[in-house]
Amino acid sequence: MTGKGQSIEYLLSRHLLKKLLKEVFITEEEFIKIDAENRKTFVGISQALY
């Protein structure tokens, strides 16, 4: 998937990560690490999202 689709996938993954963090299923450190990996995976994400 390219362009807009990847951005939507990234935003969805970030939303789910935030929910996991809020419900204390993951730590802040884990959130940061997973989000960094997601940014690598979802190539083409606009830097404006950060």
C-alpha positions in Angstrom: 0.0 0.0 0.0 1.3 3.5 -0.7 0.7 7.1 0.2 -2.5 7.9 2.0 -3.2 4.2 2.8 0.0 3.9 4.8 -0.7 7.1 6.7 -4.1 5.7 7.7 -2.5 2.4 8.8 0.2 4.2 10.8 -2.4 6.4 12.5 -4.6 3.4 13.3 -1.6 1.6 14.8 -0.7 4.7 16.9 -4.2 5.0 18.1 -4.2 1.4 19.3 -0.8 1.9 20.9 -2.2 4.9 22.8 -5.1 2.8 24.0 -2.7 0.0 25.2 -0.6 2.6 27.0 -3.7 4.2 28.7 -4.9 0.8 29.9 -1.4 0.1 31.2 -0.9 -3.0 28.9 2.4 -1.4 27.7 4.9 1.0 29.3 5.8 4.4 27.9 9.2 2.9 26.9 7.5 0.1 25.0 5.1 2.6 23.3 8.1 4.6 22.1 10.0 1.6 20.8 6.9 0.1 19.0 6.0 3.5 17.5 9.6 3.9 16.2 9.4 0.5 14.5 6.0 1.4 13.0 7.5 4.6 11.5 10.1 2.4 9.8 7.5 -0.1 8.6 5.0 2.5 7.3 7.4 4.2 4.9 6.3 7.3 3.2 4.7 8.8 6.3 4.8 12.5 6.2 7.1 14.1 8.7 4.2 16.5 9.5 2.6 13.7 11.6 5.4 14.0 14.2 
